[in-house]
Amino acid sequence: MRDKLKLLDASISLQKRYDAFLLWQSSINHVVIEFMAQELGLTVSEVAVFNELGELEEDEFDIIDKTGFDIGLLFIVVRAPEKVRRIMYNRSDEILKSSQPLTFLKEIVDEHNDYTGIEELVKLISGDCWKSISSYLKQRNIISETINSGFRSMLMQVGNKINKESEVSEKQYGWIVRGIQHDYAKSIGVFTNETIKTEFSEDYLIITKIHEHIEKYETD
């Protein structure tokens, strides 16, 4: 039976479809995407989209409903960094009116590859560096918008995950990117404090490269 959970039915909100997918997924004894696709009557790429929806921010589900993006377009959208996704949402009318919407989406990704570069660089930073920054924030009780108590706890969790070679979620990396952007914009100096500069010199160099990407990205 094709699409037995009606996951492709755009008349149903994306959040409800995703909830139905999660409920069904919890009832099966495997997570092999090819098997899931066969059981649901979907293609592998369609199931892959629902597998990755959990990385979105809560407000994005309603935004996507308003854009009118179908699952084929979401295959590109969900893999883009959050800030690039939001550019896609803002340009949804242009994308859907285009003769080749998928190509249009890929062009947006290419246009903003400096932001994508930021996320890739963030993933190179050591676990101990993140833990040191978390301790720095706690010792000085630094609170500034996205850099809050939850942020410093998240940095400690990420540091421990990296040291244990566990997977760090894209949502966590996205939050770190927003923190670095805010820190740079406000010249707070959290990510380039003296301890990072002297004790984590390799990580410090990566962070300075991230700043270069941020500067270019923000002025493009």
N, C-alpha and C positions, 0 to 999 in steps of 0.2 A: 504493500500500500504506500503510495507516494505521500510523503509529508504527513504521517499519521498524527503528529502532535500539532499540526497547523502552524509550524514555526515560521513559515514563509508568508503567512496570511497578514498582510499589512493593515488590515482593518482591526487587528488585535494589537494593543500597545506592545512595544518591544519589551518592556519590563515584564508584562504578563507572559509573553512567550518565553522569555529567559527563565522566569520562575518555573514554568511548566517543564522546561528542559532540565533544570536543576533537580526538580522533583523526580522526573523520570530517571535521570542519571544516578540518583541515590538508590534507585530500586534495582539496578543491574549489578552484575558481579565482575564487570570488566570496564576498562577505560580505553580500549583499543579503538581509535577513531574510525578505522575502516569498518569494524563490526557495528559501531554505533550508527554509522551512515546507512549500512545495510538494513538495520532494524527500524530506523526512522523513515526510510524511504527518501533519503537526502543524498547529496553528493558529499564527498569528503571535505571539500572546501566550505560547503554550507555549515557542516557540523563544526568545522574549525572556527568559524566566526562565533558561534555560540559558546565554544570552549574559551574564547578570549574576551567575551563581554564582561567578565568579572573584573577586568583591569580598568574599566571605565569608571569615571566619577559618577555619583548618583544622578546629577542633573543632566548628564549626557543622554540618558535614555529618552527623556521627554524631548530633548533637542533633536535627536535623531528622528523621532516620530514626525516632528515638524518639517524636517528637511525633505522627507520623502525618499531617502536613500534606501535602495533595496539591498538584499543580502550580498549580491554580487559586488556592489560598491563598498559595502561594509568590510569585505575581505581586505580591501586596501586601508580603509579608515582605521579599523581597530589596531592595525600594526604601526600606525604613526604615533609619534610622541604627542602628549596631550595638547601642547600649544599648537602643533600643526593640525591636529584634529579640529580644534576650534576655528582655525582659519578655514578649513574645509566646510564647516557648518555655516560660517558667515558667507561663504561663496557658493552655497548649495544651489541657488537659482542659476548661476552661471554654469555650474557643473552639469545640472540636469538638462539645461538647454543646449549643451554642447553636443555635437554629432558623435563625439567619442568621450563619454564621461570618465571611463577608466583611465584613458590617456591624460585627461585633464587632472585627475587626482594624482597620478604619478608625477606630472609636471609640478604640482604644488609641493610634493615631497622633495623633488629635486631643487626647487627654488629655495627651500628652507633647510637644506642639508647641513647648514652650520648648527642649527638647533639639534638635529639628529646627532651631529658630532659631539655636542655637549653630553648627551646621554651616554654615548659610547665611552667618552673619557671618564665620566663619573664611575663607570663600572670597573675602571682600572685602579681605583684608589683602594688602599689596604684597609682591612678590618680594624686594625689598631689605630689608624688615623681617624676613622669615624668615631671610635670610642674615645679618643683623646678630645675631639671636638665636642662630643656629648658632655664630657667632664668639664670642659672649659665653659660651656653654656650653663651647667649646673652651678659651678663655683661662683660665677659672676651673676647668676640669675638673670640672664639676658632673655628678654621677651620682646619680640618685634614682629607683629603680624604672623606670617607663616612659621617663623622661628619661635615656637612656643614650647611649653613643657612636653607636649606630645611629640614634638619634633625631636627633642633631645633624647627622649626614650626610644623613638624609632631609630635614631642613629646608633644607639647602643645595641639594639636588636640586630640591625644590619651588620654592625661590626662583628658581633658574635656569630651571625650566620656565615659571613665570609670566612672567618677563622675556622669554622667547622665544615666549610665547603658545602653549606646548604644553599638552597636557591633563594635569592632575594627577588621580591615581586617587582614588576614594572611600576606598580603604584608607589612603592617605597622609593624607587629610583626617581620617579617623577616628582615626588615631594622634595627629595634632596635637591633636584635641579631648581625647583622653585625657591628653595631656601638659599641656594648659592646666588641665584639671580637677585633676590631681595637683598642679601648681604652685600653684594657688589653695588647695587643701585644706591643703597643707603650708606655705603662706605663704613660698615660696622666692623669689618675685619675679622669676623669669626673664623672663616675658613683659611685665613692667611695669618693667624696669630703667631707669636714668636715661637711657641712650642712646635707648631707644624713646620715652621721655616727651619728650625734647627734640628729637630729630632725625626722629622719625616720629610727629608729634602726631596725625595723622588715624588712623593705625593704632592708636595708644595709646587713642584714644577708642573705637574698635571693640572693643578688648580689654576695656575697662572695661564695655562693654555685654554682652560675653560673660560676664563675671563676674556681672552682674546676672541673666542667664539661668540660669547655673549655680546661683546661690543659690536662685532660685525653684524650679528643677527638683529640686534636692536636698531641698527642704523640702516639696514637694507631697505 
